[in-house]
Amino acid sequence: MPVPILKQGSLLIATLQAALTDKDWLEFQVELTRLVGVHRSSGVILDVTVLDVLDSFATRSLRNIAEMVKLRGARAVVVGIHPDVAFTMVQLGLTLHGIDTAIDLEHGLFLLGATIVGLTNSYG
């Protein structure tokens, strides 16, 4: 299942719209890392709002993506982890240590120092 990736200024916004297979996660990692270079992106938002589960492979994939885009010169922020998902991840020992996270897209944009027309910045 392809993940839509929106280019907004110097940012890429990837919205995961459904659970991905392990193969989909691997393809997504490669494509997103490639696009960071193509668009000379300074930041990447990984929006997991619709996901009700983040298993060990998905969590590892998010960590890998953050590290890969960092090596390409961009900063990654994971947004939209639901409370139940966060609780389960902690109970299972799954972490996103060292990766910026945000409650929603607006806060993720704030962390990256960006704004999108139509969104108001209530964090600063």
N, C-alpha and C positions, 0 to 999 in steps of 0.2 A: 504494500500500500504506500503510494507516494505521500510525502508530507509537504504541504504547501509552504513555500518559503517566500515571504514578501520582502522586497528591498525598500527601505524607507530611509532616504538620505544615506548615511554611512553605516546604517544598521541593517541586519537581516533579522526577520522575525519568523520563526518556524513554529507553526501551530500544529501540535499533534492532535489529530481529530479522532483517533481510535487507537486501541492497543495495537502495537506493532509486533510482528514475528521477529525472531532473532535475526533472520535474513534481512528484514526491512530495516531493523536498527543499524545493521552493518552498512547497508546501502545509503541510509540517511547520513551516517557519520561521514562517509566518503564524499557524498554530494555537498553537504553543508561545508565541510572543510575546503572543498574545491571552490565553492562560491565565495567564501571569505577572501580568497586570493583574487578571483576574477573581479569582484566588486571593490576590492581594497577596503573591506569592512573593518570598522573599529570596534563593533560590538555585535553580539548575537543574543537574541532573546529566544529561549526555549520554553514555549507555553504548553504546560502539561495540564491545564485546567480541566479538560474533559476526561482525563485518565483517573479511574477509580482504583487502579492498582499500579504500583511500580515495583516489579519483582527485582531479583538480584541482577539479572542480565540488563534490564532497563536502567537500573541505577548505575551499574558499571558503564553502560553506554553513555549516559549523561555525563559521568565523570570523564570518560574518554573524549567526548566531544568538547567539553570545556578545556581540557588540556590541549587537544589538537588545535582548536581555534586560537588558544593562547600562543602556541608555537608559531601560528601564522600571523600574530600581531593583533588579535582581537580579544575582547573580554566577553565572557558568556555569563548570562544570568538566567537561572531557571525560575519561572514564575508559575503560580497557580497550584501549588501542592495543597490538596485538601487536608483538613485536620485529621480525618480518619486515615488517610494515606500516610501522613507524617507519623501518626501514632504507630501504625503497623511497621513502617520502615524502622523506627527506633526499636521496637520490640524485636525485630529480626536482625538488628545490628547493621542495617543498611544506612550508610551516610553519604552525604554530598560534601564531605569535609573539604574546605578550601574553595568551594564554589559559591558564588553569590546567589542568593535566592531572594525572591520578593513575593509579596502576597498576591499581586496582580500585575497586569501589563503596565499600567500607569506607574506603579512603583518601580518596576524593572527599568522603564525608560528613565525615570528619575536617577536611578543608580548609575545608569550609563551616561547621564548628563544630557539626555535628549528629550525633545518634546515632539509630539505629532499634532498638527493642526486639528483642533476639535477636542483635544484632551486638555484638561486643566491640571495644573501642577499644585496639588494640595499638600505635598510633602516638604516643601522648602519654605 
